[in-house]
Amino acid sequence: MSVWVNKDSKVIVQGITGGEGTKHTALMLKAGTNVVGGVNARKAGTTVTHGDVELPVFATVQEAMEKTGADVSIAFVPAPFTKDAMVEAIDAEIPLLVVITEGVPVQDTAEAWAYAQGKKTRIIGPNCPGIISPEQCLVGITPATISGAGPIGLVSKSGTLTYQMMFELRDHGFTTAIGIGGDPVIGTTHIDALEAFENDPDTKAIVMIGEIGGDAEERAADYIKANVTKPVVGYVAGFTAPEGKTMGHAGAIVSGSSGTAQAKKEALEAAGVKVGKTPSETAQLMREILQNL
């Protein structure tokens, strides 16, 4: 079992002929992902070759889905065109859209998110590493060799901390790791991922990585308290961040006591989540939980 992607997922790449699309299509294929084609209106009717795999390029997401049966799309599209790519995928009703692009204007993301409401497409991102079910399917930029399959579900705002946590816990492995991105507006939240992991019988425990800014972690803590029966450990990045300064991710800004790492840590601990001071300590907390399951 896994969450949202597995070995049967059929993946198309919006922007398959660009530099990032080319590089990461090759890496996704190497990881065993069933990439079935790509989209670029200007290159429609051509093919791209990766080793002995030849992938067709289509004019639209709709056409790609009709011809290949694709049920997942990943967008490697420059930021100014990302909103259009998202709307196209939503109109085609693809079940899952992963948006890797960083630097997408918040208004564009907000408009695409609003457009998706009540429709069939789940969006992960933008500005995220995507999703991986190790040994089954990689839809994103997470290095596929960091960790194998296992009983842990991981949801994280941070790409690099996703990789570090997967490496730290590689001796146990993961059902699925979901990088949701750290922008102020994102498609899939901590709560969405927590709900999916709670409902996945193979996920036995959950790691949640947050960071300063906003109140997503506090809301996730409330959700865990009310709805999650599986053990959760957490880590919040940014304890030393100065007040009022945007840090790295566009959403990581602290004002007063709102959005601080300390406030998030306290909210999570009040919900019964064990919170580590460092990624390594968080991984150790998870090891102790797994030994006692």
N, C-alpha and C positions, 0 to 999 in steps of 0.2 A: 504494500500500500504506500501511497504518497499523497501529497496535497497538490491539486491543480495541474501538475504535469507528471507524466510517467513514460515508460518505454513505448507506449502506443501513441503518444502525442505526435501530431503531424504539424511541423513548424514551417512557417514562411518568414522571410526576412524582408522588411520594408527598408530599402536602401542597400540591397544586396551587392550592388556593383560599386559602391563607394569604398573608401579606404578602410574605415572601421567595420563596415558590413562584410567586406571581403575577409579581413583578418579573423573576425569572430565567427563567421560562418565556418571557416576551416576548423577553428577550435571546437565549435559545437559539434561538428561532424566527428571530429576525433574523439569527443567525449561519448559518442554513441547516439547523439540526438538524431531523430528522424527528420532532417531538414528536407522539405519536398519542393522548394522553389523560392522565388523572390519577386519583389515588386519594384519596378522603376518604369514609369510611363514612357520615358524617352528611350529605354532599351528593350521595350516589350518585343517579344518574338525571338530574342537572342537567348543564349544560354551562358552560364558560367561553369567553369570546370574546377573541381577540387580533387586532385588525385584521379581516381577512376569514377568519381561521381560527377555527373553532368546535371545541372539544375536549370530548369526553365525560368525565364524572367517574364512576368506578366505585367499588363498595363495597370491593373487595379487589384486591390485585396479581394474584391468580389469575384473577379475572374480566377484568381489564384485558388480561392476556396472551391469554386465550381469544378476546376480542372484537377485539383489534387486532394480534395477532402480535408484541407488544412483546418485545424481547430485552435492553433496558437499562432500569433504573429509577434515578432520582435522588431522594434523600430530603431534603426541606426540612421536617423534623419537629422540634418542640421537644425539647430534650435529655431530659426525663423520659419521653418516649414513643418515643425513637429505637430502643431495644432491641426493642420490640414491632414497630416498622416493619421492622427488619432481619430479625427472625425470620419475619415474614410473607412478605417477599421471598424468603428462603432456602427456606421451605416451598413457595413457588410455583415454585421452581427457575429463577428468572430468571438468565440467564448472567452478567450484570454488574450490581452494585449500587453506586452512588456515594453516599456519605453525607457531606453538606456540614456538618452540624450541629457546632458546637463546644460544649464544656462537657458532653459526654456522660460520665457517671461511668465511670471505668476498669473497674470491675467489670462494668458493663453491656456495655461493648465486649468485654471478655474472655469473657463468657458467650456473646455473639452470635458471636464469632470461633470459640469452641470448638464451638458448635452447627453452624457452617458446615463444619467439617472433614469431608472425605469426601463432601460434597454438591456440587451443580453450580454454586453461585453464587460468583463472585469479588467480593470487597468491596474498594472503594477508600475510604479514610478510616477513621474520621470526622475532623472538624476539618481539612478539606482543600479546595483549590479545584477538585478534580475532574480531568477529563481532556479534552483537546482535540486533535483532528486538524485543523489549520487548513485552511480552505476546504472541509471535509467535515462535521465534527460537533463540537459543543461540548456536553459533559455536565458542567456545573459553572458556576463563576462567573468564570472567566478571561475578561478582555476579549478578544473575538474579533478585534479589529482590530489587536492589537499586532504580529502577525507572520503571514506567509503560510506556504505549504507549502514544504518543503525537505528536506534530507538528515539533519537532526540529530534525535536522540531526547533528550528531557529528562526526568529524574526528580528530584523535589525534595521535601524535607520542608517547605519554607517556601512559603506562597502568594505573598507579595509578591516574594520572590526569584525565583520562577517567572516572574512578570510581568516583572521587571527583565531576567532573562536572555533571555527571548523578545524583548524590545525591543532589547537590545544586539545580538542576532544576527538581527535582522529582515531584514538584507541577504542572509542565507542561507536561513532558514526551517526548519520542523520537520515531521517525519513525525507525531509525537505528543508532547505534553507531559503528563506525569502528575504531579499533586501528590498525594503519598501521605499528607501530614499529619504532625504532629509529636507526637502523643499517644504515651504509653508502649506502648499496644497498638493496632496498626493492621492492616487487612486485607491490603493489598498492600505489600510491602517493596521496598526498593531492589533486592534480588536478583531478585525476581519481574519487575520492570521491565527490569533488565539482561538477563535471559534472553530476554524478549520482543523487545527491541531487537537482541540478537545474532542472533535468528532471523528478523528482518524484513529482506528483501533491500534495501529502499529506505532503511533507516537506515544511514548510512555512518559516523557518529561519534556519541558519546554524551556529554552533560553530566550530571553527577551533583552535586546540591546537598545537603549535609548540614548538621547543626548540632550543637552540644554536647549531651551527654547520651546515655546508653545506649551500646551497642556496635554499632549497626546499620551504621555506616560501616566499622568494622573488619571486620565479617563480609562486607560487600560487597567490601572490598578483597581478602579471601581468595578470594571467588568470581571476581572479575575476573582475578586471577592464574591461576586454574585453568581458567576457561571462556570468557573474553571475548577475541575476536581483534580486535575493532574498537577504534580509538583512543578513550580516555575522558579527559575533563578533569573536574576537580572543584573545588568550592568548599565550605569549611566555615565556617559563620557562628558567631561567638562567641569570637574570640580574646581579647577583653578582658573576658570575663565573670568576675565574682568567684566564688571557690570556695564551694560550699554554698548558692548562691542559685538558686532556680528562675527561669528567664528566659523570659517569654512563653509558649511552648508548655509544656504540662504535662510533657512528657518531657525538657525541656532543663534538666537539673540536673547539676552537676558535683560529684563527691566525690573528693578526692585527685587522682591522675593519671587516674582512670577517667572517660572521657567528655569529656576536654578536646579543644578544637579542634586543639591541637598533636599530641596522640596520634593523632587521626584523620588529620590531614595526613600524618604520618609513615607510617602504615599504608597510605594510598593511594599515596604516592610509592614505597613499597617494592614495590607491585604494578604499577608502571609508569605510574601515573596522574599527569598533570601537574596540579598544584594551584595555583590562583591565590590571591593574597593579598586580592584584592577581586573583586567580580562583573565589573567591567570588564576586569581583568587576565585573568580566567578566559575571558571572551568572546574576548579577543585570542589566547589560547592555542588556542582552537577555530578561529579564523580561520586561523591559521598551519597547523594540521593540515589543514583543508579545502583550502587552497591547494596542499598537497603530495600530496593524494590522487590 
